[in-house]
Amino acid sequence: MLTVGIDIGGTKIAGGVVDQDGRILDKGRVDTPADTDALAAAVIEMARSYIDRHGAVAVGVAAAGFIDKAQATVIHAPNIAWRNEPLKAVLEAGIGRPVTIENDANAAGWAEFRFGAGAEVDDMVMLTMGTGVGGAVIIGGRMFHGGHGIAGELGHIRFTRNGLPCGCGQNGCLEQYASGRALQREAGALADAGGIGEALAQARAAHGGTLTGHAISDLILAGDPGALEALRRVATALGEACGGFQAVLDPELFVIGGGVAQLGDILLEPVRLAYETSLPGYGERPVADFAIARLGNDAGLIGVADLAGREA
């Protein structure tokens, strides 16, 4: 059975045809239109083209935002002007196939659970370190959506009282301290301070006054002490939060994805240390494993396609 997965991002729409083993058989992308009607039309056109070529039986669509419990309405989207948008009904009318709507972080987490780093466990938490921190929670082999459909927003746990302002309207959210953007901010502060931040300051000057994620990663991989300190601060925040998530959810595995996760064990080592020392009953209880996500940027479309197939 083949299904279509479509992952709507702020700048691009990625789509593909996925088989029951999570393999992508056909894939493409288009720019994300600014107008919501044009966006829906682009998704419909993409889905119908895959259906015509491959005979897919259902379509899954992933998007950032709050999706209602019925998985039908986008209550709020941060990057698209959707407010209580009946997206499932709109797309099904245009596509002529069953459509499953899912939050993009949940879709990526489901893909890792089914076909990636979490394929051997039943209880898993995925955290994606990108511009923000995305979250997905799998409990007993099922996606946890909560009472209103919008559970798993782990990046918006309040990590610091009266902390940094967050785009969600609150202050002190975890994603302000444990994201790729947080890594850039910490690296910038170290560059300003001099000392171990000297190489960071030089990299910033070489990039026209902007300290890019790639430049920071290169310095981390080269063992630069300033870049490693910036990473330690961000990894410690994530690990401490995971200790709290363990107390509530008790997963067997944390899967870490997103751009920062490409650093692999250099990231996971300080995350694990902060996690273990933040656990209730530290030293006298089982601990979770940590793994880097395996499916990269394709995870969202693979996951939502698989979810669509399960509901078809």
Buried (B, 14 or more C-beta within 10 A) or exposed (E): EBBBBBBBBEEEBBBBBBBEEBEBEBBEBEEBBEEBEEBBBBBBEBBBBBBEEBEBBBBBBBBBBBBBBEBBBBBBBEBBEBEEBBBBEBBBEBBEBBBBBBBBBBBBBBBBBBBBBBEEBBBBBBBBBBBBBBBBBBBEEEBBBEEEBBBBBBBBBEBEEEBBEBEBEEBBBBBBBBBBBBBBBBBBEBBEEEEBBBBBBEBBEEEEEEBBBEBBBBBBBEEBBBBBBBBBBBBBBBBBBBBBBBEEBEBBBBBBBBBBBBBEEBBBBBBBBBBBEBBEEEEEEEBBBBBBBBBEBBBBBBBBBBBBBBEB
